[in-house]
Amino acid sequence: MAAPLATTSPRTLAHRLPAILTAAADRLEQMTPQAAMSEDARHLEIQVSVWDHHGLYNNVAVGRDITATLTAIHDVPLTGTRAAYATRLRAAITTVTR
């Protein structure tokens, strides 16, 4: 069963979260999928996915979305490979409350 995502505030990115998490999962599966998953890798892929979603990186909303996304997926276990984490991340997307 998928780990539930933390509830996000209606003022944050709840409606953008599925697209951002899907992009992050895609990146993790494509780039060194057999490497061990880490907090640094999670942070990097979320950051890049949020930047891509917004089309820029120097906006206060981008920083808030990065922080809110990392908070939302905090309980998704970092164990195993990046590919395994991507699978768990995709499963967790379905638990997002809108």
ABEGO torsion letter per residue (X at the ends): XBBBBBBBBAABAAAAAAAAAAAAAAAAAABGAABBBBAAAAAAAAAAAAAAAAGBABBAAAAAAAAAAAAAAAABBABEBAAAAAAAAAAAAAABBX
